[in-house]
Amino acid sequence: MSNGASTLKPYKSKEGGKKEQVADMFNNISHKYDLLNRIMTMRIDVIWRKKAIRSLQSIKPQLMLDVATGTGDFAIESLRILKPKKIIGIDISQGMLNVAKEKISKKGLEQKLEVQLADSENLPFDDNTFDAVTVAFGVRNFENLDKGLSEINRVLKPGGKAVILELSNPTAFPIKQLFQLYFHKFIPAIGKLISKDSSAYSYLPESVAKFPDGKRFAAITTQVGFKETKVRPQTFGFCTIYEAVK
């Protein structure tokens, strides 16, 4: 199953595949990413993250993988709430990982949280390794969504759970219209002002619009081998938590 998000690139006038361009984009905005994230979601993303993490409490994961870990916020919050023995975070942007490493060092979490440069569509781990895999606002940027989800399934232990948090498209009036105005006009303007990278924040609303959210996403998780996927829309459908069991 192909998906529209796979063909969308941040820098339309540049050469290179989506993967390389996404890495470049996040390297460019890494120093402002956390600030922009909070402004963009009006801090509601903090609530979404906690809800997503708490959905793993019942399985008490000890070894976790955080894919597209970015600046490490989701992994750090997972450590605090779930108290696993270890979390490994991976990302294709060295700039984002440098910010994550600073946070990890300041908080003295080096023994519990390790981050490394790696490709989500070619994970450097053995089959059946992790109790849980998390992805917060990252699957939208996969070059090949099916391949990335298939890799997550591969490295999960049988019975393990993937929790994926991703922005989605509200459908109800007038929320849909307000969302489109906010995401397609306000966000690119603020992003350009703060990060000086207008392409990055034009790409964001476009990538959300093209992403196969809700039941379409659940259908892809089933196709790559997950047994069941719960779809949990949040805040009028601005965001969705997906819980997929291997």
C-alpha positions as CSV (number, residue, x, y, z in Angstrom):
1,M,0.0,0.0,0.0
2,S,1.5,3.3,-1.0
3,N,0.7,6.5,0.8
4,G,0.7,10.2,-0.3
5,A,2.9,11.3,2.6
6,S,5.8,9.3,1.1
7,T,6.2,11.6,-1.9
8,L,6.1,14.9,-0.1
9,K,9.4,16.5,0.6
10,P,10.3,19.6,2.7
11,Y,12.4,21.3,0.1
12,K,10.7,21.0,-3.3
13,S,13.4,22.8,-5.3
14,K,16.3,20.7,-3.9
15,E,17.7,17.4,-5.0
16,G,17.6,14.3,-2.7
17,G,15.1,11.9,-1.4
18,K,12.6,12.6,1.3
19,K,14.7,10.9,4.0
20,E,17.8,13.1,3.3
21,Q,15.6,16.3,3.1
22,V,13.8,15.5,6.4
23,A,17.3,15.0,8.1
24,D,18.4,18.4,6.6
25,M,15.2,20.1,7.7
26,F,15.5,18.9,11.3
27,N,19.2,19.7,11.4
28,N,18.3,23.3,10.3
29,I,15.5,23.8,12.9
30,S,16.9,21.6,15.8
31,H,18.0,24.6,18.0
32,K,14.4,26.1,17.9
33,Y,12.4,22.8,17.6
34,D,11.2,22.6,21.3
35,L,10.1,26.2,21.4
36,L,8.3,25.9,18.1
37,N,6.6,22.7,19.2
38,R,5.2,24.3,22.3
39,I,3.9,27.4,20.4
40,M,2.5,25.3,17.6
41,T,0.4,23.0,19.8
42,M,-0.2,25.6,22.6
43,R,1.4,23.1,24.9
44,I,-1.4,20.5,24.4
45,D,1.2,18.2,23.0
46,V,2.4,17.7,26.6
47,I,-1.0,16.2,27.5
48,W,-1.0,14.0,24.4
49,R,2.5,12.7,25.2
50,K,1.6,11.8,28.7
51,K,-1.6,10.0,27.6
52,A,0.3,8.0,25.0
53,I,3.0,7.0,27.4
54,R,0.4,5.9,30.1
55,S,-1.1,3.5,27.6
56,L,2.0,1.4,28.1
57,Q,1.7,1.2,31.9
58,S,-0.2,-2.1,31.8
59,I,2.6,-4.0,30.1
60,K,5.5,-2.5,32.3
61,P,8.1,-2.4,29.5
62,Q,11.7,-2.8,30.6
63,L,13.5,-2.2,27.3
64,M,12.0,0.4,25.0
65,L,12.8,2.0,21.6
66,D,11.9,5.5,20.8
67,V,11.9,6.0,17.0
68,A,12.4,9.5,15.6
69,T,13.3,10.5,19.1
70,G,14.2,14.1,18.1
71,T,15.3,16.2,21.1
72,G,14.4,13.4,23.4
73,D,11.4,14.8,25.2
74,F,9.1,11.8,24.7
75,A,11.8,9.3,25.8
76,I,12.7,11.4,28.9
77,E,9.0,11.6,29.8
78,S,8.6,7.8,29.2
79,L,11.5,7.2,31.7
80,R,9.8,9.3,34.3
81,I,6.4,7.7,34.0
82,L,7.2,4.1,33.1
83,K,10.6,3.6,34.8
84,P,11.9,1.0,32.4
85,K,15.5,-0.3,32.7
86,K,16.6,1.3,29.5
87,I,15.3,3.4,26.5
88,I,17.2,3.6,23.2
89,G,16.3,6.6,21.0
90,I,17.1,6.8,17.3
91,D,16.8,9.6,14.8
92,I,18.2,10.5,11.3
93,S,19.0,14.1,12.4
94,Q,22.3,14.5,14.2
95,G,21.3,18.1,15.0
96,M,18.3,16.9,17.0
97,L,20.3,14.2,18.7
98,N,22.9,16.8,19.8
99,V,20.1,18.7,21.6
100,A,18.8,15.4,23.1
101,K,22.3,14.5,24.4
102,E,22.6,17.9,26.1
103,K,19.3,17.2,27.9
104,I,20.2,13.7,28.9
105,S,23.6,14.9,30.3
106,K,22.0,17.7,32.3
107,K,19.5,15.3,33.8
108,G,22.1,12.7,34.5
109,L,20.2,10.0,32.5
110,E,23.1,8.5,30.5
111,Q,22.7,5.1,32.1
112,K,19.0,4.9,31.3
113,L,18.7,6.7,28.0
114,E,21.0,6.2,25.0
115,V,20.5,8.0,21.6
116,Q,22.0,7.1,18.3
117,L,21.9,8.1,14.6
118,A,19.8,5.4,12.7
119,D,17.3,5.0,10.0
120,S,13.7,4.1,11.1
121,E,13.2,2.1,7.9
122,N,16.4,0.0,8.6
123,L,16.6,-0.4,12.4
124,P,20.0,-1.7,13.6
125,F,18.4,-4.2,16.1
126,D,17.6,-7.9,16.2
127,D,14.1,-9.3,15.7
128,N,12.0,-9.5,18.9
129,T,14.2,-7.1,21.0
130,F,12.0,-4.5,22.6
131,D,9.0,-4.7,25.0
132,A,7.6,-1.4,23.5
133,V,8.3,1.0,20.7
134,T,7.1,4.6,20.7
135,V,7.0,7.2,17.9
136,A,5.8,10.7,18.7
137,F,5.1,12.9,15.6
138,G,7.6,11.0,13.5
139,V,5.8,8.4,11.3
140,R,4.5,11.3,9.1
141,N,8.1,11.9,8.0
142,F,8.9,8.3,7.0
143,E,9.9,8.0,3.4
144,N,8.2,4.6,3.2
145,L,5.5,4.3,5.9
146,D,4.9,0.5,5.3
147,K,8.6,-0.2,5.6
148,G,9.0,1.8,8.8
149,L,6.0,0.2,10.5
150,S,7.2,-3.2,9.3
151,E,10.6,-2.6,11.0
152,I,8.9,-1.5,14.2
153,N,6.9,-4.8,14.2
154,R,10.1,-6.8,13.5
155,V,12.0,-5.5,16.5
156,L,9.1,-5.8,18.9
157,K,8.8,-8.9,21.1
158,P,5.6,-11.0,20.4
159,G,2.9,-9.4,22.5
160,G,4.8,-6.1,22.6
161,K,3.1,-2.8,21.9
162,A,3.9,0.1,19.6
163,V,2.4,3.4,20.6
164,I,2.4,6.0,17.9
165,L,1.3,9.6,18.4
166,E,0.7,11.6,15.3
167,L,-1.1,14.8,14.1
168,S,-4.3,14.2,12.2
169,N,-7.0,16.0,10.3
170,P,-10.2,17.1,12.1
171,T,-13.3,16.5,10.1
172,A,-16.1,18.2,12.0
173,F,-17.3,21.8,11.3
174,P,-16.1,24.3,12.4
175,I,-13.0,22.6,13.9
176,K,-11.8,21.5,10.5
177,Q,-11.9,25.1,9.1
178,L,-10.2,26.6,12.2
179,F,-7.5,23.9,12.1
180,Q,-6.8,24.6,8.4
181,L,-6.5,28.3,9.0
182,Y,-4.2,27.8,12.0
183,F,-2.0,25.1,10.4
184,H,-1.8,26.5,6.8
185,K,-1.5,30.2,7.6
186,F,-0.4,30.8,11.2
187,I,2.1,28.0,11.7
188,P,4.2,28.6,8.5
189,A,4.3,32.3,9.4
190,I,5.5,31.7,13.0
191,G,7.8,28.9,11.9
192,K,9.5,31.2,9.4
193,L,9.8,34.0,12.0
194,I,11.4,31.9,14.7
195,S,13.4,29.2,12.8
196,K,14.2,31.2,9.6
197,D,13.3,28.0,7.7
198,S,10.0,28.7,5.9
199,S,10.1,25.3,4.0
200,A,10.1,23.3,7.3
201,Y,6.8,24.8,8.5
202,S,5.1,24.8,5.1
203,Y,6.0,21.1,5.0
204,L,4.4,20.5,8.3
205,P,0.7,21.2,7.4
206,E,1.2,19.6,4.0
207,S,2.5,16.4,5.6
208,V,-0.4,16.3,8.0
209,A,-2.9,16.8,5.2
210,K,-1.4,14.0,3.2
211,F,-1.0,11.5,6.1
212,P,-3.3,8.5,6.0
213,D,-4.7,9.0,9.5
214,G,-7.3,7.1,11.5
215,K,-8.6,3.8,10.1
216,R,-6.4,4.2,7.0
217,F,-3.3,4.1,9.3
218,A,-4.7,1.2,11.3
219,A,-5.2,-0.7,8.0
220,I,-1.5,-0.3,7.2
221,T,-0.4,-1.6,10.7
222,T,-2.6,-4.7,10.1
223,Q,-1.0,-5.2,6.7
224,V,2.5,-5.2,8.1
225,G,1.7,-7.7,10.7
226,F,0.2,-6.1,13.9
227,K,-2.6,-8.1,15.5
228,E,-4.8,-5.2,16.5
229,T,-4.6,-1.4,16.5
230,K,-6.6,0.9,18.7
231,V,-7.3,4.3,17.2
232,R,-7.8,7.0,19.9
233,P,-8.4,10.6,18.5
234,Q,-7.5,13.4,20.9
235,T,-8.7,17.1,21.2
236,F,-11.3,17.3,18.4
237,G,-9.2,15.1,16.2
238,F,-6.1,17.3,16.0
239,C,-4.0,14.3,17.1
240,T,-4.4,10.5,17.3
241,I,-2.8,7.9,19.6
242,Y,-2.5,4.5,17.9
243,E,-1.8,1.4,20.0
244,A,-0.7,-1.5,17.9
245,V,0.0,-5.0,19.5
246,K,2.3,-7.5,17.8
